[in-house]
Amino acid sequence: MNNGAFIFLGTLLVMLWSWYGIVVKNFKDITALKPQALLEGGNYPAGRSGTANLGQLTYCANGCAECHTMQVRMKGYGADIERGWGRRNTTLQDFLYDQQVFLGQARVGPDLAGVGNRNPDVQTQLLHLYNPRLTAPGSMMPQYPYLFEKRKVHGRASRESLRLPDNFREAGLEVVPTHEAIALAEYLVSLKADTPIFESPLIPKPEPAPQNTNAPVAGTNAPAGTNAVRG
């Protein structure tokens, strides 16, 4: 009896079932995720502004995910929490509204899942993009001067120009961020992932070391004062 057809159909069925279980079902489960209802009210994530969403596209176009990750590992599986890269591990809910997910594979630079907490100032983010050595001496990150424009100063520098140190300024010129640079900085500031959720509660910050309770109490050996018991 020729069992070739049964073997073929059985193998095909196993492959299709595996493909459904690994790919299709997981995709359906992920796309069915809903925002997490928070005890204090509102949902997480709450979404990003249109400018920050544009910045996500700029992040992708400039290959930032080649050197940065956005996945804080849980405590015990690395030193991400101890480095201050986040106060909890990353979950799927953190990317619920993202058009693209940049988990990354290499950490040439620090993880960016919580960079908005570490550096919430847009102006500082812009300085770092223009010349990383301005904010992080010794940084290996490349500069992105094409995200900025150099203009002649007519009278007073414009409000949106970078506040560069004196030794980085060029006489009569100012450096102004483009819309793409501002959007990218807004996107970086939006990366916080600091909201406690059921699947990933916040890890408490380490408490200060307790004082030495065995130290002698000051003044216990001093001469008795007016409250001393007289014999």
GIGIDA-V146124 format. One record per pair of residues at least 24 apart in sequence whose C-alpha atoms are under 6 Angstrom apart, sorted by the first residue. I is the first residue (numbers start at 1). GAP is how many residues later the second one is. If there is no record, write none. Layout:
BEGIN
I	GAP
I	GAP
END
This chain:
BEGIN
51	132
52	131
52	134
52	135
54	129
55	128
55	129
55	132
65	37
65	39
67	39
67	40
67	41
67	42
68	39
68	41
68	43
69	34
69	35
69	42
70	33
70	41
70	42
70	43
71	32
85	29
86	28
87	115
87	116
88	114
88	115
113	78
114	77
114	78
114	79
115	76
116	72
116	73
116	74
116	75
116	76
117	75
120	69
122	63
125	60
147	31
147	34
148	28
148	29
148	30
149	26
149	27
150	24
150	25
END
